[in-house]
Amino acid sequence: MGVYAATENAVRTVMEALRQESTDGVIRTTSISPGFVRTELAESIDDASLRAQIRSNMDEFGLAPEAVARAIASAIEQPHDVEIGDLTIRPTVQG
């Protein structure tokens, strides 16, 4: 988890630097942080019991990928002079 957290923070820092350096308004940056999303992640887990638990959690409260896509589209569709810097998308219920 430490490496994951470090890379996540590195991406945030790079995005903020890009935002600050893009003073002409041509480039807009948005960091997207999705919560638990129904994906193919469980298929990459070798431990059968853990894989089953992840699948169950995804079915119970994972976000539909379409919900994440709608949120991203909303950020992109903002007027040219509006930038959404960070977008966190999470299920309303978590286990």
Residue frames relative to the residue before (quaternion, step in Angstrom):
aa qw qx qy qz dx dy dz
M 1.0000 0.0000 0.0000 0.0000 0.00 0.00 0.00
G 0.5925 0.5983 -0.3667 0.3956 3.58 1.10 -0.60
V 0.6641 0.4895 -0.3033 0.4768 3.56 0.95 -0.88
Y 0.6243 0.5342 -0.3355 0.4608 3.59 0.99 -0.81
A 0.6714 0.4937 -0.2995 0.4645 3.59 0.86 -0.96
A 0.6472 0.5235 -0.3223 0.4508 3.59 0.98 -0.82
T 0.6823 0.4719 -0.3041 0.4682 3.60 0.87 -0.86
E 0.6118 0.5457 -0.3515 0.4520 3.59 1.06 -0.70
N 0.6776 0.4724 -0.2884 0.4844 3.58 0.96 -0.83
A 0.6066 0.5434 -0.3582 0.4565 3.60 1.06 -0.64
V 0.6449 0.5123 -0.3229 0.4662 3.59 0.95 -0.83
R 0.6405 0.5179 -0.3297 0.4613 3.61 0.94 -0.82
T 0.6601 0.5073 -0.3075 0.4609 3.58 0.96 -0.86
V 0.6534 0.5011 -0.3130 0.4733 3.60 0.93 -0.85
M 0.6554 0.5098 -0.3169 0.4584 3.60 0.93 -0.84
E 0.6577 0.4944 -0.3159 0.4725 3.60 0.97 -0.79
A 0.6308 0.5170 -0.3356 0.4713 3.60 1.00 -0.76
L 0.6482 0.5089 -0.3205 0.4670 3.60 0.93 -0.85
R 0.6346 0.5291 -0.3293 0.4571 3.58 0.98 -0.83
Q 0.6946 0.4800 -0.2802 0.4568 3.58 0.85 -0.95
E 0.6954 0.4705 -0.2744 0.4688 3.59 1.06 -0.70
S 0.6454 0.4975 -0.3133 0.4877 3.60 1.24 -0.34
T 0.0562 0.8590 -0.5039 0.0709 3.55 0.51 1.19
D 0.6131 0.5710 -0.3605 0.4100 3.60 1.20 -0.18
G 0.5049 -0.6859 0.4031 0.3350 3.61 1.26 -0.06
V 0.4702 0.6827 -0.4437 0.3404 3.60 1.24 0.06
I 0.7686 0.2729 -0.1447 0.5601 3.56 0.97 -0.87
R 0.0943 -0.7510 0.6517 0.0486 3.54 -0.95 0.97
T 0.1718 -0.7940 0.5769 0.0849 3.56 -0.98 0.82
T 0.0027 0.7695 -0.6385 0.0114 3.54 -1.12 0.76
S 0.2307 -0.7370 0.6201 0.1377 3.56 -0.86 1.00
I 0.1750 -0.7816 0.5945 0.0712 3.55 -0.80 1.06
S 0.0282 -0.7909 0.6111 -0.0188 3.58 -0.77 1.07
P 0.0820 -0.8135 0.5746 0.0363 3.58 -0.04 1.23
G 0.4337 -0.6648 0.5429 0.2741 3.53 -1.15 0.66
F 0.8058 -0.2369 0.1997 0.5047 3.55 -1.08 -0.75
V 0.0213 -0.8190 0.5701 -0.0617 3.57 -0.41 1.27
R 0.4878 -0.6405 0.5026 0.3149 3.56 -1.07 0.74
T 0.1453 0.7839 -0.5773 0.1764 3.54 -0.36 1.32
E 0.6413 -0.5025 0.4150 0.4051 3.55 -1.33 -0.30
L 0.2884 0.8079 -0.4809 0.1815 3.61 1.26 0.14
A 0.6469 0.5524 -0.3328 0.4069 3.59 0.85 -0.92
E 0.6203 0.5743 -0.3473 0.4060 3.59 1.05 -0.68
S 0.6742 0.4968 -0.2981 0.4579 3.62 1.17 -0.43
I 0.5868 0.5827 -0.3612 0.4309 3.60 1.29 -0.07
D 0.3754 -0.7636 0.4903 0.1888 3.55 -0.69 1.14
D 0.6449 0.5221 -0.3230 0.4552 3.61 1.00 -0.78
A 0.4145 -0.7588 0.4475 0.2285 3.59 -0.44 1.24
S 0.6818 0.4794 -0.3112 0.4565 3.62 0.89 -0.82
L 0.6436 0.5007 -0.3214 0.4813 3.59 1.02 -0.74
R 0.6227 0.5394 -0.3315 0.4598 3.58 1.02 -0.83
A 0.6589 0.5045 -0.3049 0.4674 3.59 0.95 -0.88
Q 0.6497 0.5153 -0.3175 0.4601 3.60 0.99 -0.80
I 0.6454 0.5086 -0.3178 0.4731 3.59 0.96 -0.87
R 0.6450 0.5148 -0.3237 0.4628 3.60 0.91 -0.87
S 0.6543 0.5189 -0.3089 0.4552 3.57 0.94 -0.91
N 0.6590 0.5005 -0.3044 0.4718 3.58 0.95 -0.89
M 0.6354 0.5261 -0.3346 0.4556 3.58 0.95 -0.80
D 0.6701 0.4947 -0.2966 0.4672 3.55 0.94 -0.90
E 0.6915 0.5059 -0.2791 0.4337 3.57 1.00 -0.84
F 0.8570 -0.0257 0.0596 0.5113 3.60 0.72 -0.97
G 0.4050 0.7129 -0.4888 0.2981 3.62 1.15 0.29
L 0.5040 -0.6392 0.4925 0.3080 3.54 -1.15 0.67
A 0.4742 -0.6214 0.5332 0.3235 3.54 -1.14 0.59
P 0.5567 -0.6118 0.4324 0.3588 3.62 -0.94 0.76
E 0.6034 0.5747 -0.3526 0.4258 3.59 1.10 -0.66
A 0.6068 0.5481 -0.3593 0.4498 3.62 1.09 -0.62
V 0.6434 0.4997 -0.3160 0.4863 3.57 1.01 -0.80
A 0.6429 0.5291 -0.3220 0.4507 3.59 0.95 -0.87
R 0.6457 0.5162 -0.3242 0.4600 3.62 0.97 -0.80
A 0.6523 0.5094 -0.3194 0.4616 3.59 0.97 -0.83
I 0.6457 0.5063 -0.3143 0.4774 3.58 0.99 -0.83
A 0.6404 0.5215 -0.3247 0.4610 3.59 0.93 -0.87
S 0.6268 0.5410 -0.3353 0.4495 3.58 1.01 -0.77
A 0.6526 0.5002 -0.3167 0.4728 3.60 0.96 -0.81
I 0.6694 0.5057 -0.2965 0.4562 3.58 0.94 -0.87
E 0.7081 0.4936 -0.2581 0.4340 3.58 1.00 -0.84
Q 0.4254 0.7017 -0.4744 0.3188 3.61 1.21 0.06
P 0.6195 -0.5374 0.4016 0.4076 3.60 -1.15 0.48
H 0.6982 -0.5074 0.3253 0.3865 3.56 -1.22 0.57
D 0.7392 0.4190 -0.2315 0.4737 3.59 1.04 -0.72
V 0.6299 0.4913 -0.3341 0.5002 3.60 1.27 0.32
E 0.0340 -0.7806 0.6242 -0.0003 3.53 -0.96 0.94
I 0.2127 -0.7298 0.6360 0.1331 3.55 -0.92 0.95
G 0.3127 -0.8121 0.4667 0.1580 3.56 -0.27 1.27
D 0.8011 0.0341 0.0206 0.5972 3.58 0.89 -0.94
L 0.0544 -0.7811 0.6221 0.0003 3.52 -1.01 0.88
T 0.0567 -0.7841 0.6180 -0.0075 3.56 -0.57 1.21
I 0.0737 -0.7980 0.5980 -0.0158 3.54 -0.73 1.12
R 0.0813 0.8120 -0.5679 0.1070 3.57 -0.54 1.18
P 0.5450 -0.5619 0.4859 0.3888 3.56 -1.24 0.38
T 0.5072 -0.6426 0.4699 0.3302 3.59 -1.10 0.58
V 0.7418 0.2789 -0.1738 0.5846 3.60 1.21 -0.45
Q 0.0116 0.7864 -0.6176 0.0053 3.56 -0.95 0.85
G 0.4875 -0.6954 0.4620 0.2555 3.54 -1.13 0.76
